[in-house]
């Protein structure tokens, strides 16, 4: 894994790509309930913000014994962000 700046760029890039994908799903699926769409968008934005905070402040993670473990956990959760949108796509489609 690279430096913190690159990790934050990766988080932002992935989050914006996933949000774009969600809006594309909404555009092509007219039956989509607005509440369900809002819920998934809020979840992606919340997870993105949480990952950025965790990337900026590794000392806040009491569960990790080392800084390296902390950033590995952030990276794993970043991959978990994809699962949120994949589940949404599967439900819609």
DSSP file (Angstrom, degrees, kcal/mol; ACC not computed):
  #  RESIDUE AA STRUCTURE BP1 BP2  ACC     N-H-->O    O-->H-N    N-H-->O    O-->H-N    TCO  KAPPA ALPHA  PHI   PSI    X-CA   Y-CA   Z-CA
    1    1 A X              0   0    0      0, 0.0     3,-0.1     0, 0.0    71,-0.0   0.000 360.0 360.0 360.0 145.1    0.0    0.0    0.0
    2    2 A X        -     0   0    0      1,-0.2     2,-0.0     2,-0.1     0, 0.0   0.282 360.0 -51.1 -82.4-150.1    1.2    3.5   -0.8
    3    3 A X     >  -     0   0    0      1,-0.1     4,-1.9     4,-0.0    -1,-0.2  -0.231  54.3 -98.8 -86.0 177.0    1.0    6.6    1.3
    4    4 A X  H  > S+     0   0    0      1,-0.2     4,-2.5     2,-0.2     5,-0.2   0.877 120.1  56.7 -65.6 -39.0   -2.0    8.2    3.1
    5    5 A X  H  > S+     0   0    0      1,-0.2     4,-2.0     2,-0.2    -1,-0.2   0.916 108.9  46.5 -59.7 -43.2   -2.6   10.7    0.3
    6    6 A X  H  > S+     0   0    0      2,-0.2     4,-2.5     1,-0.2    -1,-0.2   0.879 109.8  54.1 -68.0 -37.2   -2.9    7.9   -2.3
    7    7 A X  H  X S+     0   0    0     -4,-1.9     4,-2.4     2,-0.2    -2,-0.2   0.924 109.5  47.7 -61.2 -44.3   -5.2    5.9    0.0
    8    8 A X  H  X S+     0   0    0     -4,-2.5     4,-2.4     2,-0.2    -2,-0.2   0.877 110.7  51.5 -66.1 -37.0   -7.5    8.9    0.3
    9    9 A X  H  X S+     0   0    0     -4,-2.0     4,-2.8    -5,-0.2    -1,-0.2   0.910 110.5  49.3 -63.7 -41.2   -7.5    9.5   -3.4
   10   10 A X  H  X S+     0   0    0     -4,-2.5     4,-2.6     2,-0.2     5,-0.3   0.905 110.2  50.8 -64.2 -41.5   -8.4    5.8   -3.9
   11   11 A X  H  X S+     0   0    0     -4,-2.4     4,-2.5     2,-0.2    -2,-0.2   0.945 114.0  44.1 -60.6 -48.6  -11.2    6.1   -1.4
   12   12 A X  H  X S+     0   0    0     -4,-2.4     4,-2.6     2,-0.2     5,-0.2   0.919 113.7  49.7 -63.8 -44.5  -12.6    9.2   -3.1
   13   13 A X  H  X S+     0   0    0     -4,-2.8     4,-2.1     1,-0.2    -1,-0.2   0.933 114.1  44.7 -61.8 -46.4  -12.3    7.7   -6.6
   14   14 A X  H  X S+     0   0    0     -4,-2.6     4,-2.5    -5,-0.2    -1,-0.2   0.918 113.3  50.5 -65.0 -43.4  -14.0    4.5   -5.7
   15   15 A X  H  X S+     0   0    0     -4,-2.5     4,-2.5    -5,-0.3    -2,-0.2   0.921 111.8  47.1 -61.9 -44.1  -16.8    6.2   -3.8
   16   16 A X  H  X S+     0   0    0     -4,-2.6     4,-2.2     2,-0.2    -1,-0.2   0.873 111.9  50.7 -68.1 -36.3  -17.5    8.6   -6.7
   17   17 A X  H  X S+     0   0    0     -4,-2.1     4,-2.1    -5,-0.2    -1,-0.2   0.919 111.9  47.5 -64.1 -42.8  -17.5    5.7   -9.2
   18   18 A X  H  X S+     0   0    0     -4,-2.5     4,-2.1     2,-0.2    -2,-0.2   0.889 111.2  50.5 -66.8 -39.0  -19.9    3.8   -7.0
   19   19 A X  H  X S+     0   0    0     -4,-2.5     4,-2.3     2,-0.2    -1,-0.2   0.908 109.7  51.1 -64.5 -40.7  -22.2    6.8   -6.6
   20   20 A X  H  X S+     0   0    0     -4,-2.2     4,-2.1     1,-0.2    -2,-0.2   0.901 109.1  51.2 -61.6 -40.5  -22.2    7.3  -10.4
   21   21 A X  H  X S+     0   0    0     -4,-2.1     4,-2.3     2,-0.2    -1,-0.2   0.897 108.6  51.4 -64.1 -40.1  -23.1    3.7  -10.8
   22   22 A X  H  X S+     0   0    0     -4,-2.1     4,-2.2     1,-0.2    -2,-0.2   0.912 109.9  49.1 -63.0 -42.3  -26.0    4.1   -8.3
   23   23 A X  H  X S+     0   0    0     -4,-2.3     4,-2.3     1,-0.2    -1,-0.2   0.853 109.5  52.5 -67.4 -33.0  -27.3    7.1  -10.2
   24   24 A X  H  X S+     0   0    0     -4,-2.1     4,-2.1     2,-0.2    -1,-0.2   0.907 108.3  50.6 -66.3 -40.9  -27.1    5.2  -13.5
   25   25 A X  H  X S+     0   0    0     -4,-2.3     4,-1.4     1,-0.2    -2,-0.2   0.922 111.2  48.9 -61.2 -43.0  -29.1    2.4  -12.0
   26   26 A X  H  < S+     0   0    0     -4,-2.2    -2,-0.2     1,-0.2    -1,-0.2   0.901 109.4  52.6 -63.4 -40.4  -31.7    4.9  -10.8
   27   27 A X  H  < S+     0   0    0     -4,-2.3    -1,-0.2     1,-0.2    -2,-0.2   0.894 116.7  37.3 -63.6 -40.0  -31.8    6.5  -14.3
   28   28 A X  H  < S+     0   0    0     -4,-2.1     2,-0.7     1,-0.2    -1,-0.2   0.568 110.2  64.4 -91.0  -9.5  -32.5    3.2  -16.1
   29   29 A X    ><  +     0   0    0     -4,-1.4     3,-1.2    -5,-0.2    -1,-0.2  -0.849  55.9 176.2-117.2  95.3  -34.7    1.6  -13.4
   30   30 A X  T 3  S+     0   0    0     -2,-0.7    -1,-0.1     1,-0.2    -4,-0.1   0.676  76.5  63.7 -73.0 -17.3  -37.9    3.7  -13.2
   31   31 A X  T 3  S+     0   0    0      2,-0.1    -1,-0.2     0, 0.0     2,-0.1   0.492  73.8 124.1 -84.1  -3.3  -39.5    1.4  -10.6
   32   32 A X    <   -     0   0    0     -3,-1.2     2,-0.2    -6,-0.2    60,-0.0  -0.361  65.7-122.2 -65.5 128.8  -36.8    2.1   -8.1
   33   33 A X     >  -     0   0    0      1,-0.1     4,-2.0    -2,-0.1     5,-0.2  -0.526  11.3-138.2 -72.8 135.7  -38.2    3.3   -4.8
   34   34 A X  H  > S+     0   0    0     -2,-0.2     4,-2.6     1,-0.2     5,-0.2   0.855 101.3  54.6 -64.3 -36.9  -36.8    6.7   -3.8
   35   35 A X  H  > S+     0   0    0      2,-0.2     4,-2.2     1,-0.2    -1,-0.2   0.906 108.7  47.9 -65.1 -41.3  -36.4    5.7   -0.1
   36   36 A X  H  > S+     0   0    0      2,-0.2     4,-1.9     1,-0.2    -1,-0.2   0.905 112.8  48.8 -66.0 -41.2  -34.3    2.7   -1.0
   37   37 A X  H  X S+     0   0    0     -4,-2.0     4,-2.2     2,-0.2    -2,-0.2   0.932 111.4  49.2 -64.0 -46.0  -32.1    4.8   -3.4
   38   38 A X  H  X S+     0   0    0     -4,-2.6     4,-2.5     1,-0.2    -2,-0.2   0.887 109.1  54.0 -60.3 -39.2  -31.6    7.5   -0.7
   39   39 A X  H  X S+     0   0    0     -4,-2.2     4,-1.9     1,-0.2    -1,-0.2   0.908 110.0  45.2 -63.5 -42.6  -30.7    4.9    1.8
   40   40 A X  H  X S+     0   0    0     -4,-1.9     4,-2.2     2,-0.2    -1,-0.2   0.884 113.0  50.6 -71.5 -37.5  -27.9    3.3   -0.4
   41   41 A X  H  X S+     0   0    0     -4,-2.2     4,-2.4     2,-0.2     5,-0.2   0.928 111.1  48.8 -64.5 -44.7  -26.5    6.8   -1.3
   42   42 A X  H  X S+     0   0    0     -4,-2.5     4,-2.6     1,-0.2    -1,-0.2   0.884 110.4  51.8 -62.3 -38.3  -26.4    7.8    2.3
   43   43 A X  H  X S+     0   0    0     -4,-1.9     4,-2.6     2,-0.2    -1,-0.2   0.917 110.2  47.5 -66.1 -43.1  -24.6    4.6    3.2
   44   44 A X  H  X S+     0   0    0     -4,-2.2     4,-2.3     2,-0.2    -2,-0.2   0.924 114.7  46.5 -63.6 -44.2  -22.0    5.0    0.5
   45   45 A X  H  X S+     0   0    0     -4,-2.4     4,-2.5     2,-0.2    -2,-0.2   0.910 112.9  49.7 -65.8 -41.5  -21.3    8.6    1.6
   46   46 A X  H  X S+     0   0    0     -4,-2.6     4,-2.5    -5,-0.2    -2,-0.2   0.930 112.2  47.2 -62.8 -45.3  -21.2    7.7    5.2
   47   47 A X  H  X S+     0   0    0     -4,-2.6     4,-2.4     2,-0.2    -1,-0.2   0.884 111.5  51.6 -64.7 -38.3  -18.7    4.9    4.6
   48   48 A X  H  X S+     0   0    0     -4,-2.3     4,-2.1    -5,-0.2    -2,-0.2   0.941 111.6  46.4 -61.9 -47.6  -16.6    7.1    2.4
   49   49 A X  H  X S+     0   0    0     -4,-2.5     4,-2.2     1,-0.2    -2,-0.2   0.895 112.1  51.4 -62.9 -40.1  -16.5    9.8    5.2
   50   50 A X  H  X S+     0   0    0     -4,-2.5     4,-2.5     1,-0.2    -1,-0.2   0.906 109.5  49.8 -63.6 -42.2  -15.7    7.2    7.8
   51   51 A X  H  X S+     0   0    0     -4,-2.4     4,-2.1     2,-0.2    -1,-0.2   0.886 109.9  51.0 -65.4 -38.6  -12.8    5.8    5.7
   52   52 A X  H  X S+     0   0    0     -4,-2.1     4,-2.0     2,-0.2    -2,-0.2   0.925 111.3  47.7 -64.2 -44.4  -11.3    9.3    5.2
   53   53 A X  H  X S+     0   0    0     -4,-2.2     4,-1.9     1,-0.2    -2,-0.2   0.919 112.8  48.8 -62.2 -43.5  -11.5   10.0    8.9
   54   54 A X  H  < S+     0   0    0     -4,-2.5    -1,-0.2     1,-0.2    -2,-0.2   0.850 110.1  51.5 -66.3 -33.6   -9.9    6.6    9.7
   55   55 A X  H  < S+     0   0    0     -4,-2.1     3,-0.3     1,-0.2    -1,-0.2   0.867 113.5  44.9 -69.5 -35.1   -7.2    7.3    7.2
   56   56 A X  H  < S+     0   0    0     -4,-2.0     2,-0.4     1,-0.2    -2,-0.2   0.791 120.9  37.2 -77.1 -28.5   -6.4   10.7    8.7
   57   57 A X    ><  +     0   0    0     -4,-1.9     3,-1.4    -5,-0.2     4,-0.2  -0.678  56.9 163.5-129.9  77.8   -6.4    9.5   12.3
   58   58 A X  G >  S+     0   0    0     -2,-0.4     3,-1.2    -3,-0.3     6,-0.1   0.749  73.4  69.1 -67.6 -21.5   -4.9    6.1   12.9
   59   59 A X  G 3  S+     0   0    0      1,-0.2    -1,-0.3     3,-0.0    -5,-0.1   0.650  86.4  68.3 -73.0 -12.8   -4.6    6.7   16.6
   60   60 A X  G <  S+     0   0    0     -3,-1.4     2,-1.0    -6,-0.1    -1,-0.2   0.649  77.4  91.2 -78.8 -14.9   -8.4    6.6   17.0
   61   61 A X    <   +     0   0    0     -3,-1.2     3,-0.3    -4,-0.2     9,-0.1  -0.716  50.9 178.7 -86.5 103.9   -8.5    2.9   16.2
   62   62 A X  S    S+     0   0    0     -2,-1.0    -1,-0.2     1,-0.2    -2,-0.0   0.677  73.9  62.9 -78.9 -17.4   -8.2    1.1   19.6
   63   63 A X  S    S+     0   0    0      7,-0.0     2,-0.4     2,-0.0    -1,-0.2   0.779  85.7  82.5 -81.2 -25.8   -8.5   -2.3   18.1
   64   64 A X        -     0   0    0     -3,-0.3     3,-0.0    -6,-0.1     6,-0.0  -0.634  60.4-159.9 -84.6 133.9   -5.4   -2.2   15.9
   65   65 A X  S    S+     0   0    0     -2,-0.4     2,-0.3     1,-0.1    -1,-0.1   0.805  77.7  24.8 -79.3 -30.7   -2.1   -3.0   17.6
   66   66 A X  S  > S-     0   0    0      1,-0.1     4,-1.7     0, 0.0     5,-0.1  -0.869  78.8-115.9-130.9 164.6    0.0   -1.3   15.0
   67   67 A X  H  > S+     0   0    0     -2,-0.3     4,-2.4     1,-0.2     5,-0.2   0.868 115.8  58.0 -65.9 -36.3   -0.5    1.4   12.4
   68   68 A X  H  > S+     0   0    0      1,-0.2     4,-1.9     2,-0.2    -1,-0.2   0.915 105.9  48.5 -61.1 -43.4    0.1   -1.1    9.7
   69   69 A X  H  > S+     0   0    0      2,-0.2     4,-2.1     1,-0.2    -1,-0.2   0.882 108.9  55.3 -63.8 -37.2   -2.9   -3.2   10.9
   70   70 A X  H  X S+     0   0    0     -4,-1.7     4,-2.1     1,-0.2    -2,-0.2   0.947 109.9  44.1 -60.4 -49.1   -5.0   -0.1   11.1
   71   71 A X  H  X S+     0   0    0     -4,-2.4     4,-2.1     1,-0.2    -1,-0.2   0.808 110.3  55.4 -70.3 -28.3   -4.4    0.8    7.4
   72   72 A X  H  X S+     0   0    0     -4,-1.9     4,-2.3    -5,-0.2    -1,-0.2   0.890 108.1  49.7 -66.4 -38.3   -4.9   -2.8    6.4
   73   73 A X  H  X S+     0   0    0     -4,-2.1     4,-2.4     2,-0.2    -2,-0.2   0.894 109.5  51.1 -65.9 -39.9   -8.3   -2.7    8.1
   74   74 A X  H  X S+     0   0    0     -4,-2.1     4,-1.8     1,-0.2    -2,-0.2   0.918 110.4  49.6 -61.9 -43.0   -9.1    0.6    6.3
   75   75 A X  H  X S+     0   0    0     -4,-2.1     4,-1.7     2,-0.2    -2,-0.2   0.903 109.9  50.3 -63.9 -41.3   -8.2   -1.1    3.0
   76   76 A X  H  X S+     0   0    0     -4,-2.3     4,-1.6     1,-0.2    -1,-0.2   0.908 110.7  49.4 -62.6 -41.6  -10.4   -4.1    3.7
   77   77 A X  H  X S+     0   0    0     -4,-2.4     4,-1.1     1,-0.2    -1,-0.2   0.815 104.9  58.8 -68.7 -29.0  -13.3   -1.8    4.5
   78   78 A X  H >X S+     0   0    0     -4,-1.8     4,-0.7     1,-0.2     3,-0.5   0.910 106.5  47.3 -63.6 -42.3  -12.7    0.0    1.3
   79   79 A X  H >X S+     0   0    0     -4,-1.7     4,-0.9     1,-0.2     3,-0.8   0.850 106.2  59.9 -66.1 -33.6  -13.2   -3.2   -0.6
   80   80 A X  H 3X S+     0   0    0     -4,-1.6     4,-1.1     1,-0.2    -1,-0.2   0.763  92.3  67.7 -64.8 -24.8  -16.3   -3.7    1.6
   81   81 A X  H <X S+     0   0    0     -4,-1.1     4,-1.1    -3,-0.5     3,-0.3   0.857  95.3  55.6 -62.3 -35.0  -17.7   -0.5    0.1
   82   82 A X  H <X S+     0   0    0     -3,-0.8     4,-2.5    -4,-0.7    -1,-0.2   0.877  99.7  60.1 -64.5 -37.5  -18.0   -2.2   -3.2
   83   83 A X  H  X S+     0   0    0     -4,-0.9     4,-2.2     1,-0.2    -1,-0.2   0.833  98.0  58.9 -61.6 -33.0  -20.1   -5.0   -1.7
   84   84 A X  H  X S+     0   0    0     -4,-1.1     4,-1.6    -3,-0.3    -1,-0.2   0.937 111.7  39.2 -61.8 -46.9  -22.7   -2.4   -0.6
   85   85 A X  H  X S+     0   0    0     -4,-1.1     4,-2.6     2,-0.2    -2,-0.2   0.865 112.3  56.4 -74.1 -35.8  -23.3   -1.3   -4.2
   86   86 A X  H  X S+     0   0    0     -4,-2.5     4,-2.4     2,-0.2    -1,-0.2   0.905 107.8  49.0 -61.4 -40.4  -23.0   -4.8   -5.6
   87   87 A X  H  X S+     0   0    0     -4,-2.2     4,-2.3     2,-0.2    -1,-0.2   0.908 110.6  51.1 -63.8 -41.4  -25.8   -5.9   -3.3
   88   88 A X  H  X S+     0   0    0     -4,-1.6     4,-1.5     2,-0.2    -2,-0.2   0.907 110.6  48.7 -61.2 -43.6  -27.9   -2.9   -4.5
   89   89 A X  H  X S+     0   0    0     -4,-2.6     4,-1.6     1,-0.2    -2,-0.2   0.907 110.6  50.5 -63.9 -41.8  -27.3   -3.9   -8.1
   90   90 A X  H  < S+     0   0    0     -4,-2.4    -1,-0.2     1,-0.2    -2,-0.2   0.900 109.5  50.9 -64.0 -40.0  -28.3   -7.5   -7.5
   91   91 A X  H  < S+     0   0    0     -4,-2.3    -1,-0.2     1,-0.2    -2,-0.2   0.814 115.4  43.3 -66.6 -30.0  -31.5   -6.4   -5.8
   92   92 A X  H  <        0   0    0     -4,-1.5    -1,-0.2    -5,-0.2    -2,-0.2   0.667 360.0 360.0 -88.4 -18.3  -32.4   -4.1   -8.7
   93   93 A X     <        0   0    0     -4,-1.6    -2,-0.2    -5,-0.2    -3,-0.1   0.722 360.0 360.0-134.5 360.0  -31.5   -6.4  -11.3
